[in-house]
Amino acid sequence: MNFAQLVRTRLNRSYMLSDSPAAKWLRGAGWLFLSSLVERAVGLVQTIMIARALGIEDYGRYALLFSTIGLLGPVVGLQLPFALVYFVSRYQKSEPERAGAVVLLGRRLTATTTGLVLILTVVLSRQLSHWLFNSENYGLTVILGALLVTISVQAGLGDSILQAGERFRTLSLARLTAAILSIIVLIPVTVLKPGLATILAIVAGAGLYRALAVGIPARAISTPLVSHTDLKQALRQLPLIFEFALPSGLLALAQGIGAWVGNYYLSRSSPGLRDLAIVNTGLQWRTPIIVIMASFASALLPMLARYISEDNRAQTFRLHRYNVMLNVGIALGFCFLVILCSNMILDLYGRDFKGQWYLFSLFLISLIPMAYCTVHQQYLVASGKMWTQALLFVPYFVIVVAGTVGCPQLTGNILGYIQLIAWLSTAVLTGIVVAVDQRAQTSHFTD
């Protein structure tokens, strides 16, 4: 059966409504794909509105702040969403008290970390403003950034519980309504052109609605689980959670530091905030595919984890193979189309963005090796090999940080080359490790 026949067979109605594991995955992924597509389309419209309202330099500050939020989010959230998906999907039926203990511990830990971040940010807002923006006039902006970190962490917990419960339709509808609301509240931005802090307050309000939209149905799933346990039992799960979450958190931290260091040093270079604004635009146009990949992973990870625990290697390898083909194929097609239309896209952002297609495309094209790395990373996460997937990104971290810090005259183009080399190197290494792992499992099963 050739690839075209395979696609037609897998996408026909009778197959999609069947009980096949791949069909179940595609149904769940389809809901999340639709909501993610709308969510990111709205997000791209938002970036255009915000960029035109702020101008290129303030939009560069906006980019630097969100890069910092992207760095802090996984650290403050302790990478618990991955742990929640893993433990709740495995144990909510067989050991509900264990699943409930993990949920309860996640709630308490994130309440503590986000509370500390908010308090410290309020107390040190002037110092943080000077350190991040080289000015003390952005204290409120920094505080709103901390609020966005808190909202993001709490929304992530709700997302993960709905994913673990395979409530993909509920999660998708929550995302859709939140996306529609966010674009409505930002419409006045195009007319009034408020400052950076006002725009961040609007974004935070929309984010709060999204956190509630996923948090309320997630509570309906988690409350019966939590009723089986108490804080004492939850604390007993702490070593297991950190054994799982620590390597994943270190991985997120390494990727976050790599991105943040590049943005921070670029903001201090001669091209400064102007190059950073273009870089951020390229990164924003990568996010639709990143979110779509995350949507497929949300549906796939619980299934992969279940089949791996059952030693069902045939289904495991089959789902992983489909995941690779789907994600890399989408990334290739998306990059081609967006680069083809890059001049037209940049014109939408304003006069200062025109003619910057090469820098924009340079940051977009790294999406292809990133997609390849991500799907293999999902396989390793489902296998519980958290330290393996974390250590595979050590070369990425070293190449990006050393290349950025060691460059005497950093520009957006140079930063793009550094990050592309880092992703290509990581893709090659990750592909080799996963291939060896699967071959070893097949040989062991045969023996």
Secondary structure, DSSP 8 states (H G I E B T S, - for coil): --HHHHHHHHHSHHHHTS--HHHHHHHHHHHHHHHHHHHHHHHHHHHHHHHHHH-HHHHHHHHHHHHHHHHHHHHHTTTHHHHHHHHHHHHTTT-HHHHHHHHHHHHHHHHHHHHHHHHHHHHTHHHHHHHHHSSSTTHHHHHHHHHHHHHHHHHHHHHHHHHHTT-HHHHHHHHHHHHHHHHHHHTTHHHH---HHHHHHHHHHHHHHHHHHHHHHHHHHHHHHHTT--HHHHHHTHHHHHHHHHHHHHHHHHHHHHHHHHHHHHHTSSSHHHHHHHHHHHHHHHHHHHHHHHHHHHHHHHHHHHHHHTT-HHHHHHHHHHHHHHHHHHHHHHHHHHHHTHHHHHHHH-GGGTT-HHHHHHHHHTHHHHHHHHHHHHHHHHTT-HHHHHHTTHHHHHHHHHHHHT-TT--HHHHHHHHHHHHHHHHHHHHHHHHHHHHHHHHHHH-
